[in-house]
């Protein structure tokens, strides 16, 4: 899985978030832009810290978006 490989970069792209969640790219962008979702903006680029994503996923397992 994309989240468990220690050789992977510390951040994920929105496309990687989409693959990890098995949702469309558009849905992943909506999620990443939502308030409370962990993200880093560098210029126009949105990145998601892997550890923060795992933590968010555990905390929001029963939440519907």
Secondary structure, DSSP 8 states (H G I E B T S, - for coil): -TTT-TTS-SEEEHHHHHHHHT--HHHHHHHHHSTT---EEETTEEEEEHHHHHHHHHHTTT---
